[in-house]
Amino acid sequence: MFDRAGIDISVIRRAIAPTAKVISAARAAGLPVIYVKEEHRPDLSDIGAQPCSTCRT
């Protein structure tokens, strides 16, 4: 979604490996792991009327 909006996702991608470790540790400890999936239209027209104030374009 962010890359389709023209936002650099390289920083976000760096969070994948550490997040995977935390998820694995939670599972090993018997904690539930819950995923939330947010979906938008391909043209991102449903993400809201106001532009993101912290996003760089």
C-alpha positions in Angstrom: 0.0 0.0 0.0 2.7 2.5 1.0 4.8 1.8 -2.0 1.8 2.3 -4.3 1.3 5.7 -2.7 4.9 6.6 -3.6 6.2 6.3 0.0 9.7 4.8 0.5 9.2 1.5 2.2 12.8 0.6 2.9 12.6 1.6 6.5 9.4 -0.4 7.0 11.0 -3.5 5.3 13.8 -3.4 8.0 11.2 -4.2 10.6 10.3 -7.6 9.1 13.1 -9.7 10.6 12.9 -8.3 14.1 9.1 -8.7 14.0 9.4 -12.3 12.9 11.7 -13.0 15.9 9.1 -11.5 18.3 6.3 -13.5 16.7 8.3 -16.7 17.0 9.1 -16.0 20.6 5.5 -15.3 21.4 4.4 -18.6 19.7 7.1 -20.5 21.6 5.8 -19.0 24.9 2.2 -20.1 24.0 0.9 -16.6 23.5 -1.7 -16.0 20.8 -0.5 -14.2 17.7 -3.3 -12.1 16.1 -3.0 -10.6 12.7 -5.0 -7.6 11.4 -5.2 -7.0 7.7 -6.1 -3.6 6.4 -7.2 -3.5 2.8 -7.9 -0.6 0.4 -9.0 -0.1 -3.1 -6.2 -0.4 -5.7 -6.3 3.4 -6.4 -6.2 4.1 -2.6 -9.3 6.3 -2.9 -10.7 4.9 0.3 -7.8 5.8 2.7 -9.3 9.1 3.7 -9.8 12.7 2.5 -6.9 14.2 4.5 -3.3 13.5 3.4 -1.0 11.9 5.9 0.7 14.7 7.9 3.8 12.6 8.6 4.2 11.0 5.2 6.8 12.2 2.7 5.7 12.4 -0.9 
